[in-house]
Amino acid sequence: MGFLDKLKNKAQQAKGRGKEEAGRQSGDPHLEAEGKSDRTAGGAKQVGEKVKDAAKEAKRTAE
């Protein structure tokens, strides 16, 4: 399930980049802010996945 979560997070970041750029091009600050929010949320989720991976690896090496 970790791989799918990482893929979803990357997709959310990409969607956010697209919204952000579309907002910039169209002069819509709301859309740009929404894109930044999506990008940030995706990045935060990616960090969470990396922490889980590191914890699993630490547990595996401690055994």
All heavy atoms as TSV, in Angstrom:
chain	resi	resn	atom	element	x	y	z
A	1	MET	N	N	0.817	-1.191	0.000
A	1	MET	CA	C	0.000	0.000	0.000
A	1	MET	C	C	0.866	1.262	0.000
A	1	MET	O	O	0.442	2.307	-0.436
A	1	MET	CB	C	-0.919	-0.009	1.206
A	1	MET	CG	C	-1.875	1.146	1.236
A	1	MET	SD	S	-3.323	0.677	2.120
A	1	MET	CE	C	-4.292	2.109	1.867
A	2	GLY	N	N	2.090	1.179	0.471
A	2	GLY	CA	C	2.966	2.329	0.527
A	2	GLY	C	C	3.238	2.917	-0.843
A	2	GLY	O	O	3.263	4.135	-1.010
A	3	PHE	N	N	3.435	2.069	-1.837
A	3	PHE	CA	C	3.725	2.555	-3.183
A	3	PHE	C	C	2.555	3.356	-3.745
A	3	PHE	O	O	2.748	4.425	-4.324
A	3	PHE	CB	C	4.059	1.376	-4.111
A	3	PHE	CG	C	4.268	1.792	-5.531
A	3	PHE	CD1	C	5.432	2.438	-5.907
A	3	PHE	CD2	C	3.297	1.550	-6.489
A	3	PHE	CE1	C	5.632	2.842	-7.218
A	3	PHE	CE2	C	3.486	1.941	-7.801
A	3	PHE	CZ	C	4.653	2.593	-8.161
A	4	LEU	N	N	1.334	2.852	-3.555
A	4	LEU	CA	C	0.158	3.568	-4.058
A	4	LEU	C	C	-0.014	4.907	-3.356
A	4	LEU	O	O	-0.375	5.904	-3.987
A	4	LEU	CB	C	-1.101	2.720	-3.890
A	4	LEU	CG	C	-1.240	1.555	-4.860
A	4	LEU	CD1	C	-2.506	0.761	-4.564
A	4	LEU	CD2	C	-1.267	2.053	-6.284
A	5	ASP	N	N	0.246	4.940	-2.046
A	5	ASP	CA	C	0.153	6.197	-1.306
A	5	ASP	C	C	1.153	7.210	-1.841
A	5	ASP	O	O	0.837	8.382	-2.029
A	5	ASP	CB	C	0.392	5.974	0.188
A	5	ASP	CG	C	-0.747	5.219	0.856
A	5	ASP	OD1	O	-1.875	5.255	0.327
A	5	ASP	OD2	O	-0.499	4.604	1.906
A	6	LYS	N	N	2.377	6.755	-2.098
A	6	LYS	CA	C	3.398	7.649	-2.625
A	6	LYS	C	C	3.004	8.167	-4.005
A	6	LYS	O	O	3.207	9.340	-4.320
A	6	LYS	CB	C	4.745	6.936	-2.684
A	6	LYS	CG	C	5.342	6.680	-1.321
A	6	LYS	CD	C	6.626	5.895	-1.417
A	6	LYS	CE	C	7.105	5.512	-0.030
A	6	LYS	NZ	N	8.288	4.669	-0.055
A	7	LEU	N	N	2.431	7.298	-4.807
A	7	LEU	CA	C	1.994	7.692	-6.140
A	7	LEU	C	C	0.874	8.726	-6.067
A	7	LEU	O	O	0.876	9.724	-6.796
A	7	LEU	CB	C	1.540	6.454	-6.921
A	7	LEU	CG	C	1.286	6.627	-8.402
A	7	LEU	CD1	C	2.561	7.052	-9.111
A	7	LEU	CD2	C	0.780	5.319	-8.986
A	8	LYS	N	N	-0.084	8.512	-5.173
A	8	LYS	CA	C	-1.182	9.469	-4.985
A	8	LYS	C	C	-0.651	10.823	-4.529
A	8	LYS	O	O	-1.118	11.873	-4.965
A	8	LYS	CB	C	-2.185	8.949	-3.959
A	8	LYS	CG	C	-3.053	7.825	-4.449
A	8	LYS	CD	C	-3.983	7.363	-3.346
A	8	LYS	CE	C	-4.728	6.114	-3.711
A	8	LYS	NZ	N	-5.572	5.641	-2.602
A	9	ASN	N	N	0.329	10.798	-3.637
A	9	ASN	CA	C	0.898	12.045	-3.139
A	9	ASN	C	C	1.612	12.809	-4.249
A	9	ASN	O	O	1.492	14.028	-4.347
A	9	ASN	CB	C	1.869	11.771	-1.983
A	9	ASN	CG	C	1.176	11.138	-0.801
A	9	ASN	OD1	O	-0.020	11.250	-0.618
A	9	ASN	ND2	N	1.945	10.449	0.021
A	10	LYS	N	N	2.342	12.087	-5.074
A	10	LYS	CA	C	3.021	12.726	-6.206
A	10	LYS	C	C	1.994	13.314	-7.178
A	10	LYS	O	O	2.196	14.403	-7.721
A	10	LYS	CB	C	3.911	11.728	-6.952
A	10	LYS	CG	C	5.165	11.357	-6.216
A	10	LYS	CD	C	6.131	12.515	-6.203
A	10	LYS	CE	C	7.440	12.082	-5.586
A	10	LYS	NZ	N	8.386	13.192	-5.508
A	11	ALA	N	N	0.894	12.601	-7.386
A	11	ALA	CA	C	-0.157	13.097	-8.276
A	11	ALA	C	C	-0.781	14.369	-7.698
A	11	ALA	O	O	-1.074	15.313	-8.434
A	11	ALA	CB	C	-1.221	12.032	-8.493
A	12	GLN	N	N	-0.976	14.396	-6.388
A	12	GLN	CA	C	-1.544	15.577	-5.746
A	12	GLN	C	C	-0.597	16.769	-5.899
A	12	GLN	O	O	-1.037	17.886	-6.165
A	12	GLN	CB	C	-1.818	15.313	-4.272
A	12	GLN	CG	C	-2.502	16.476	-3.577
A	12	GLN	CD	C	-2.856	16.178	-2.133
A	12	GLN	OE1	O	-2.395	15.201	-1.557
A	12	GLN	NE2	N	-3.676	17.019	-1.550
A	13	GLN	N	N	0.701	16.519	-5.762
A	13	GLN	CA	C	1.670	17.588	-5.941
A	13	GLN	C	C	1.641	18.116	-7.381
A	13	GLN	O	O	1.681	19.326	-7.606
A	13	GLN	CB	C	3.075	17.104	-5.605
A	13	GLN	CG	C	3.317	16.951	-4.127
A	13	GLN	CD	C	4.711	16.426	-3.839
A	13	GLN	OE1	O	5.146	15.451	-4.448
A	13	GLN	NE2	N	5.400	17.067	-2.930
A	14	ALA	N	N	1.557	17.218	-8.336
A	14	ALA	CA	C	1.523	17.609	-9.742
A	14	ALA	C	C	0.252	18.401	-10.047
A	14	ALA	O	O	0.295	19.415	-10.761
A	14	ALA	CB	C	1.606	16.388	-10.639
A	15	LYS	N	N	-0.871	17.960	-9.506
A	15	LYS	CA	C	-2.133	18.670	-9.693
A	15	LYS	C	C	-2.028	20.076	-9.099
A	15	LYS	O	O	-2.489	21.055	-9.691
A	15	LYS	CB	C	-3.272	17.897	-9.028
A	15	LYS	CG	C	-4.643	18.535	-9.205
A	15	LYS	CD	C	-5.737	17.687	-8.599
A	15	LYS	CE	C	-5.816	17.957	-7.121
A	15	LYS	NZ	N	-6.986	17.370	-6.459
A	16	GLY	N	N	-1.388	20.167	-7.941
A	16	GLY	CA	C	-1.209	21.462	-7.303
A	16	GLY	C	C	-0.348	22.395	-8.140
A	16	GLY	O	O	-0.656	23.588	-8.264
A	17	ARG	N	N	0.718	21.851	-8.726
A	17	ARG	CA	C	1.569	22.666	-9.590
A	17	ARG	C	C	0.772	23.199	-10.783
A	17	ARG	O	O	0.927	24.343	-11.184
A	17	ARG	CB	C	2.764	21.861	-10.097
A	17	ARG	CG	C	3.892	21.804	-9.133
A	17	ARG	CD	C	5.156	21.212	-9.773
A	17	ARG	NE	N	5.900	20.521	-8.743
A	17	ARG	CZ	C	5.837	19.225	-8.480
A	17	ARG	NH1	N	5.076	18.445	-9.202
A	17	ARG	NH2	N	6.547	18.698	-7.509
A	18	GLY	N	N	-0.081	22.333	-11.340
A	18	GLY	CA	C	-0.907	22.739	-12.478
A	18	GLY	C	C	-1.888	23.836	-12.111
A	18	GLY	O	O	-2.035	24.824	-12.841
A	19	LYS	N	N	-2.559	23.682	-10.977
A	19	LYS	CA	C	-3.502	24.702	-10.526
A	19	LYS	C	C	-2.783	26.018	-10.240
A	19	LYS	O	O	-3.277	27.090	-10.569
A	19	LYS	CB	C	-4.211	24.254	-9.245
A	19	LYS	CG	C	-5.321	23.284	-9.439
A	19	LYS	CD	C	-5.985	23.021	-8.092
A	19	LYS	CE	C	-7.099	22.037	-8.175
A	19	LYS	NZ	N	-7.711	21.807	-6.851
A	20	GLU	N	N	-1.629	25.890	-9.600
A	20	GLU	CA	C	-0.861	27.087	-9.261
A	20	GLU	C	C	-0.478	27.856	-10.527
A	20	GLU	O	O	-0.636	29.077	-10.600
A	20	GLU	CB	C	0.384	26.666	-8.488
A	20	GLU	CG	C	1.112	27.793	-7.817
A	20	GLU	CD	C	2.249	27.294	-6.948
A	20	GLU	OE1	O	2.403	26.078	-6.735
A	20	GLU	OE2	O	3.001	28.162	-6.479
A	21	GLU	N	N	0.012	27.139	-11.511
A	21	GLU	CA	C	0.408	27.782	-12.768
A	21	GLU	C	C	-0.808	28.351	-13.504
A	21	GLU	O	O	-0.740	29.455	-14.053
A	21	GLU	CB	C	1.152	26.790	-13.662
A	21	GLU	CG	C	1.726	27.393	-14.911
A	21	GLU	CD	C	2.707	28.535	-14.664
A	21	GLU	OE1	O	3.402	28.524	-13.625
A	21	GLU	OE2	O	2.777	29.442	-15.515
A	22	ALA	N	N	-1.911	27.615	-13.500
A	22	ALA	CA	C	-3.121	28.108	-14.155
A	22	ALA	C	C	-3.614	29.383	-13.476
A	22	ALA	O	O	-4.047	30.332	-14.146
A	22	ALA	CB	C	-4.212	27.039	-14.125
A	23	GLY	N	N	-3.549	29.406	-12.156
A	23	GLY	CA	C	-3.949	30.610	-11.427
A	23	GLY	C	C	-3.045	31.783	-11.737
A	23	GLY	O	O	-3.511	32.919	-11.882
A	24	ARG	N	N	-1.752	31.508	-11.857
A	24	ARG	CA	C	-0.795	32.563	-12.191
A	24	ARG	C	C	-1.081	33.115	-13.591
A	24	ARG	O	O	-1.077	34.328	-13.798
A	24	ARG	CB	C	0.615	31.995	-12.128
A	24	ARG	CG	C	1.594	32.909	-11.459
A	24	ARG	CD	C	2.998	32.322	-11.392
A	24	ARG	NE	N	3.145	31.607	-10.132
A	24	ARG	CZ	C	3.550	30.357	-9.998
A	24	ARG	NH1	N	3.868	29.648	-11.048
A	24	ARG	NH2	N	3.647	29.797	-8.821
A	25	GLN	N	N	-1.316	32.213	-14.541
A	25	GLN	CA	C	-1.538	32.625	-15.938
A	25	GLN	C	C	-2.845	33.390	-16.114
A	25	GLN	O	O	-2.923	34.318	-16.909
A	25	GLN	CB	C	-1.533	31.397	-16.854
A	25	GLN	CG	C	-0.202	30.680	-16.946
A	25	GLN	CD	C	0.880	31.530	-17.579
A	25	GLN	OE1	O	0.624	32.293	-18.505
A	25	GLN	NE2	N	2.094	31.405	-17.070
A	26	SER	N	N	-3.872	32.964	-15.369
A	26	SER	CA	C	-5.178	33.599	-15.527
A	26	SER	C	C	-5.379	34.778	-14.583
A	26	SER	O	O	-6.389	35.483	-14.676
A	26	SER	CB	C	-6.291	32.572	-15.295
A	26	SER	OG	O	-6.284	32.149	-13.937
A	27	GLY	N	N	-4.446	34.981	-13.671
A	27	GLY	CA	C	-4.583	36.085	-12.721
A	27	GLY	C	C	-5.576	35.788	-11.622
A	27	GLY	O	O	-6.135	36.703	-11.014
A	28	ASP	N	N	-5.810	34.507	-11.343
A	28	ASP	CA	C	-6.760	34.097	-10.304
A	28	ASP	C	C	-5.985	33.712	-9.032
A	28	ASP	O	O	-5.458	32.597	-8.935
A	28	ASP	CB	C	-7.578	32.907	-10.800
A	28	ASP	CG	C	-8.659	32.473	-9.834
A	28	ASP	OD1	O	-8.722	33.006	-8.704
A	28	ASP	OD2	O	-9.450	31.580	-10.210
A	29	PRO	N	N	-5.910	34.609	-8.058
A	29	PRO	CA	C	-5.133	34.307	-6.852
A	29	PRO	C	C	-5.719	33.154	-6.028
A	29	PRO	O	O	-4.988	32.438	-5.356
A	29	PRO	CB	C	-5.132	35.620	-6.070
A	29	PRO	CG	C	-6.260	36.405	-6.607
A	29	PRO	CD	C	-6.488	35.944	-8.012
A	30	HIS	N	N	-7.031	32.975	-6.100
A	30	HIS	CA	C	-7.667	31.875	-5.360
A	30	HIS	C	C	-7.198	30.525	-5.901
A	30	HIS	O	O	-6.848	29.630	-5.138
A	30	HIS	CB	C	-9.192	31.992	-5.439
A	30	HIS	CG	C	-9.904	30.860	-4.779
A	30	HIS	ND1	N	-9.937	30.705	-3.415
A	30	HIS	CD2	C	-10.592	29.816	-5.292
A	30	HIS	CE1	C	-10.616	29.600	-3.109
A	30	HIS	NE2	N	-11.028	29.051	-4.248
A	31	LEU	N	N	-7.187	30.389	-7.205
A	31	LEU	CA	C	-6.743	29.143	-7.836
A	31	LEU	C	C	-5.258	28.900	-7.564
A	31	LEU	O	O	-4.851	27.773	-7.278
A	31	LEU	CB	C	-7.008	29.172	-9.342
A	31	LEU	CG	C	-6.705	27.892	-10.117
A	31	LEU	CD1	C	-7.545	26.733	-9.594
A	31	LEU	CD2	C	-6.966	28.111	-11.597
A	32	GLU	N	N	-4.470	29.954	-7.603
A	32	GLU	CA	C	-3.046	29.829	-7.322
A	32	GLU	C	C	-2.826	29.365	-5.877
A	32	GLU	O	O	-2.014	28.475	-5.613
A	32	GLU	CB	C	-2.350	31.160	-7.557
A	32	GLU	CG	C	-0.855	31.092	-7.437
A	32	GLU	CD	C	-0.178	32.404	-7.762
A	32	GLU	OE1	O	-0.847	33.345	-8.251
A	32	GLU	OE2	O	1.034	32.491	-7.526
A	33	ALA	N	N	-3.576	29.942	-4.944
A	33	ALA	CA	C	-3.460	29.552	-3.539
A	33	ALA	C	C	-3.917	28.116	-3.324
A	33	ALA	O	O	-3.321	27.366	-2.547
A	33	ALA	CB	C	-4.275	30.500	-2.666
A	34	GLU	N	N	-4.965	27.721	-4.026
A	34	GLU	CA	C	-5.458	26.338	-3.929
A	34	GLU	C	C	-4.396	25.361	-4.439
A	34	GLU	O	O	-4.180	24.296	-3.855
A	34	GLU	CB	C	-6.747	26.196	-4.743
A	34	GLU	CG	C	-7.460	24.889	-4.549
A	34	GLU	CD	C	-8.773	24.843	-5.326
A	34	GLU	OE1	O	-9.440	25.877	-5.488
A	34	GLU	OE2	O	-9.122	23.731	-5.767
A	35	GLY	N	N	-3.718	25.737	-5.500
A	35	GLY	CA	C	-2.642	24.909	-6.038
A	35	GLY	C	C	-1.498	24.773	-5.058
A	35	GLY	O	O	-0.966	23.680	-4.853
A	36	LYS	N	N	-1.121	25.886	-4.421
A	36	LYS	CA	C	-0.055	25.834	-3.424
A	36	LYS	C	C	-0.447	24.929	-2.268
A	36	LYS	O	O	0.372	24.179	-1.744
A	36	LYS	CB	C	0.254	27.237	-2.899
A	36	LYS	CG	C	1.045	28.079	-3.849
A	36	LYS	CD	C	1.352	29.437	-3.251
A	36	LYS	CE	C	2.076	30.299	-4.261
A	36	LYS	NZ	N	2.371	31.641	-3.707
A	37	SER	N	N	-1.706	25.018	-1.874
A	37	SER	CA	C	-2.207	24.178	-0.782
A	37	SER	C	C	-2.134	22.694	-1.145
A	37	SER	O	O	-1.688	21.871	-0.335
A	37	SER	CB	C	-3.646	24.577	-0.454
A	37	SER	OG	O	-4.186	23.741	0.519
A	38	ASP	N	N	-2.564	22.351	-2.350
A	38	ASP	CA	C	-2.503	20.956	-2.815
A	38	ASP	C	C	-1.058	20.462	-2.853
A	38	ASP	O	O	-0.754	19.356	-2.423
A	38	ASP	CB	C	-3.103	20.812	-4.218
A	38	ASP	CG	C	-4.619	20.834	-4.222
A	38	ASP	OD1	O	-5.216	20.733	-3.137
A	38	ASP	OD2	O	-5.198	20.959	-5.319
A	39	ARG	N	N	-0.175	21.313	-3.356
A	39	ARG	CA	C	1.231	20.938	-3.469
A	39	ARG	C	C	1.845	20.718	-2.089
A	39	ARG	O	O	2.555	19.739	-1.853
A	39	ARG	CB	C	1.982	22.027	-4.225
A	39	ARG	CG	C	3.258	21.590	-4.842
A	39	ARG	CD	C	3.795	22.596	-5.851
A	39	ARG	NE	N	3.732	23.977	-5.411
A	39	ARG	CZ	C	4.724	24.607	-4.777
A	39	ARG	NH1	N	5.828	23.981	-4.498
A	39	ARG	NH2	N	4.593	25.876	-4.448
A	40	THR	N	N	1.522	21.591	-1.162
A	40	THR	CA	C	2.050	21.474	0.202
A	40	THR	C	C	1.510	20.233	0.902
A	40	THR	O	O	2.246	19.514	1.575
A	40	THR	CB	C	1.695	22.732	1.018
A	40	THR	OG1	O	2.229	23.872	0.347
A	40	THR	CG2	C	2.250	22.662	2.410
A	41	ALA	N	N	0.226	19.974	0.736
A	41	ALA	CA	C	-0.381	18.786	1.359
A	41	ALA	C	C	0.248	17.508	0.809
A	41	ALA	O	O	0.551	16.582	1.568
A	41	ALA	CB	C	-1.891	18.783	1.125
A	42	GLY	N	N	0.444	17.453	-0.484
A	42	GLY	CA	C	1.090	16.286	-1.083
A	42	GLY	C	C	2.507	16.102	-0.571
A	42	GLY	O	O	2.946	14.986	-0.295
A	43	GLY	N	N	3.229	17.190	-0.421
A	43	GLY	CA	C	4.590	17.125	0.095
A	43	GLY	C	C	4.626	16.651	1.538
A	43	GLY	O	O	5.486	15.848	1.919
A	44	ALA	N	N	3.696	17.135	2.341
A	44	ALA	CA	C	3.642	16.714	3.744
A	44	ALA	C	C	3.330	15.224	3.856
A	44	ALA	O	O	3.910	14.522	4.688
A	44	ALA	CB	C	2.588	17.531	4.490
A	45	LYS	N	N	2.443	14.750	3.011
A	45	LYS	CA	C	2.122	13.326	3.014
A	45	LYS	C	C	3.334	12.497	2.589
A	45	LYS	O	O	3.577	11.418	3.134
A	45	LYS	CB	C	0.938	13.044	2.092
A	45	LYS	CG	C	-0.379	13.573	2.632
A	45	LYS	CD	C	-1.496	13.323	1.635
A	45	LYS	CE	C	-2.799	13.942	2.066
A	45	LYS	NZ	N	-3.845	13.733	1.056
A	46	GLN	N	N	4.107	13.021	1.630
A	46	GLN	CA	C	5.321	12.317	1.195
A	46	GLN	C	C	6.301	12.189	2.356
A	46	GLN	O	O	6.919	11.152	2.538
A	46	GLN	CB	C	5.998	13.055	0.046
A	46	GLN	CG	C	5.368	12.824	-1.302
A	46	GLN	CD	C	5.504	11.405	-1.771
A	46	GLN	OE1	O	4.625	10.572	-1.557
A	46	GLN	NE2	N	6.597	11.111	-2.416
A	47	VAL	N	N	6.433	13.259	3.135
A	47	VAL	CA	C	7.332	13.226	4.295
A	47	VAL	C	C	6.859	12.154	5.272
A	47	VAL	O	O	7.665	11.388	5.807
A	47	VAL	CB	C	7.400	14.612	4.973
A	47	VAL	CG1	C	8.088	14.529	6.320
A	47	VAL	CG2	C	8.108	15.605	4.074
A	48	GLY	N	N	5.549	12.076	5.490
A	48	GLY	CA	C	4.998	11.049	6.376
A	48	GLY	C	C	5.322	9.645	5.892
A	48	GLY	O	O	5.664	8.765	6.690
A	49	GLU	N	N	5.237	9.430	4.594
A	49	GLU	CA	C	5.562	8.117	4.027
A	49	GLU	C	C	7.045	7.794	4.226
A	49	GLU	O	O	7.405	6.658	4.544
A	49	GLU	CB	C	5.225	8.066	2.533
A	49	GLU	CG	C	3.742	8.049	2.229
A	49	GLU	CD	C	3.047	6.805	2.748
A	49	GLU	OE1	O	3.621	5.696	2.691
A	49	GLU	OE2	O	1.909	6.941	3.226
A	50	LYS	N	N	7.904	8.797	4.066
A	50	LYS	CA	C	9.333	8.575	4.258
A	50	LYS	C	C	9.651	8.254	5.714
A	50	LYS	O	O	10.510	7.421	5.991
A	50	LYS	CB	C	10.131	9.798	3.797
A	50	LYS	CG	C	10.132	9.941	2.288
A	50	LYS	CD	C	10.914	11.145	1.831
A	50	LYS	CE	C	10.848	11.261	0.317
A	50	LYS	NZ	N	11.617	12.417	-0.164
A	51	VAL	N	N	8.946	8.899	6.643
A	51	VAL	CA	C	9.136	8.612	8.066
A	51	VAL	C	C	8.719	7.177	8.366
A	51	VAL	O	O	9.425	6.459	9.088
A	51	VAL	CB	C	8.349	9.619	8.943
A	51	VAL	CG1	C	8.289	9.169	10.386
A	51	VAL	CG2	C	8.961	10.999	8.842
A	52	LYS	N	N	7.591	6.757	7.805
A	52	LYS	CA	C	7.149	5.371	8.015
A	52	LYS	C	C	8.166	4.384	7.452
A	52	LYS	O	O	8.474	3.376	8.092
A	52	LYS	CB	C	5.779	5.132	7.361
A	52	LYS	CG	C	4.623	5.717	8.138
A	52	LYS	CD	C	3.283	5.145	7.704
A	52	LYS	CE	C	2.854	5.631	6.365
A	52	LYS	NZ	N	1.493	5.207	5.994
A	53	ASP	N	N	8.697	4.681	6.272
A	53	ASP	CA	C	9.710	3.807	5.670
A	53	ASP	C	C	10.958	3.738	6.543
A	53	ASP	O	O	11.528	2.662	6.734
A	53	ASP	CB	C	10.086	4.294	4.269
A	53	ASP	CG	C	8.974	4.080	3.249
A	53	ASP	OD1	O	8.027	3.323	3.551
A	53	ASP	OD2	O	9.073	4.675	2.156
A	54	ALA	N	N	11.377	4.881	7.081
A	54	ALA	CA	C	12.565	4.915	7.929
A	54	ALA	C	C	12.330	4.129	9.212
A	54	ALA	O	O	13.223	3.415	9.686
A	54	ALA	CB	C	12.938	6.357	8.254
A	55	ALA	N	N	11.127	4.222	9.777
A	55	ALA	CA	C	10.809	3.481	10.996
A	55	ALA	C	C	10.818	1.975	10.733
A	55	ALA	O	O	11.338	1.200	11.543
A	55	ALA	CB	C	9.450	3.922	11.538
A	56	LYS	N	N	10.264	1.579	9.595
A	56	LYS	CA	C	10.270	0.156	9.234
A	56	LYS	C	C	11.698	-0.345	9.066
A	56	LYS	O	O	12.045	-1.437	9.513
A	56	LYS	CB	C	9.487	-0.074	7.944
A	56	LYS	CG	C	7.996	0.009	8.088
A	56	LYS	CD	C	7.316	-0.214	6.756
A	56	LYS	CE	C	5.832	0.043	6.835
A	56	LYS	NZ	N	5.189	-0.084	5.527
A	57	GLU	N	N	12.529	0.460	8.411
A	57	GLU	CA	C	13.921	0.074	8.189
A	57	GLU	C	C	14.679	-0.012	9.515
A	57	GLU	O	O	15.452	-0.941	9.729
A	57	GLU	CB	C	14.603	1.080	7.250
A	57	GLU	CG	C	16.000	0.693	6.868
A	57	GLU	CD	C	16.093	-0.613	6.090
A	57	GLU	OE1	O	15.140	-0.962	5.366
A	57	GLU	OE2	O	17.118	-1.301	6.214
A	58	ALA	N	N	14.429	0.936	10.420
A	58	ALA	CA	C	15.096	0.907	11.726
A	58	ALA	C	C	14.673	-0.318	12.525
A	58	ALA	O	O	15.502	-0.975	13.173
A	58	ALA	CB	C	14.753	2.179	12.500
A	59	LYS	N	N	13.406	-0.663	12.439
A	59	LYS	CA	C	12.904	-1.839	13.135
A	59	LYS	C	C	13.536	-3.105	12.560
A	59	LYS	O	O	13.932	-4.015	13.290
A	59	LYS	CB	C	11.378	-1.912	13.033
A	59	LYS	CG	C	10.763	-3.062	13.780
A	59	LYS	CD	C	9.256	-3.064	13.643
A	59	LYS	CE	C	8.664	-4.281	14.328
A	59	LYS	NZ	N	7.232	-4.375	14.117
A	60	ARG	N	N	13.638	-3.122	11.235
A	60	ARG	CA	C	14.209	-4.302	10.559
A	60	ARG	C	C	15.691	-4.478	10.912
A	60	ARG	O	O	16.146	-5.594	11.130
A	60	ARG	CB	C	14.037	-4.140	9.057
A	60	ARG	CG	C	14.336	-5.375	8.269
A	60	ARG	CD	C	14.089	-5.206	6.772
A	60	ARG	NE	N	13.688	-3.867	6.386
A	60	ARG	CZ	C	12.644	-3.598	5.600
A	60	ARG	NH1	N	11.911	-4.560	5.128
A	60	ARG	NH2	N	12.331	-2.354	5.287
A	61	THR	N	N	16.437	-3.392	11.007
A	61	THR	CA	C	17.863	-3.495	11.323
A	61	THR	C	C	18.102	-3.780	12.804
A	61	THR	O	O	19.148	-4.323	13.160
A	61	THR	CB	C	18.628	-2.234	10.909
A	61	THR	OG1	O	18.063	-1.114	11.562
A	61	THR	CG2	C	18.594	-2.042	9.401
A	62	ALA	N	N	17.146	-3.417	13.660
A	62	ALA	CA	C	17.293	-3.643	15.096
A	62	ALA	C	C	17.059	-5.100	15.459
A	62	ALA	O	O	17.512	-5.565	16.499
A	62	ALA	CB	C	16.335	-2.754	15.874
A	63	GLU	N	N	16.392	-5.824	14.618
A	63	GLU	CA	C	16.062	-7.228	14.925
A	63	GLU	C	C	17.224	-8.136	14.746
A	63	GLU	O	O	18.171	-8.104	14.182
A	63	GLU	CB	C	14.890	-7.701	14.059
A	63	GLU	CG	C	13.607	-6.996	14.429
A	63	GLU	CD	C	12.463	-7.397	13.509
A	63	GLU	OE1	O	12.672	-7.987	12.437
A	63	GLU	OE2	O	11.330	-7.117	13.888
